[in-house]
Amino acid sequence: MPRYYFDTSDNENFVFDDVGVEIASFEDVKREASRAMADFAKDVLPGSEVRNLAIEVRGDAGPVLRVGLRFKIEQLCADAGAGRYPLQGEMLPPPVGHVGTGPPRSS
């Protein structure tokens, strides 16, 4: 059975997998890479605002698969940190650079 290695990177931190795991099929490799990314994200994302995660899977002949996840929190309301949120039926101004139709107009 082929052996696959799951190297991880978190922003600029790279961890080389020197143990690997035996996996029967490429479909199973993809499933395991997806599970590994979910576990990786669950461990490192809490408390983060921007994170770039990747898992590169390699076999004996080299890389075979890459799974990436970009996580970013963006504040959309300038007053949100001060506890200012829209009231029911009220719309706050759109963020700078936002292109939209604006608030509903009365007839």
C-alpha positions, 0 to 999 in steps of 0.5 A: 500500500502506498505511503503518503505524507501530509506536510502542513503550513500555517502562514509562514510556518511549515511542518514536514511530515516524516512519518506518513500514513499508508492509504489504499486509494487516491480517493481516500487520500483526498478524504483524509486531506479534507479531514486533516484540514478540518482538524488543522483549522479547528485547532488554529483558527480560534482567535485568528483574524487572518490565516493561510493554511495548507496541507500538501500531500506527497507520495514517494514520487513527490507532491500529489495533492494540495488543500488550501484554506484562507481565513479572514475576518473583516469588520463591515460596520465601523461602529460594531466595536462600540456596540452600534448595530442597526436597529430593526428596519434601520440600515447603516451606511455601506462600508467605504467603497461599497457599491449598492442600491442604498436604503429603501426609499419611501414612495 
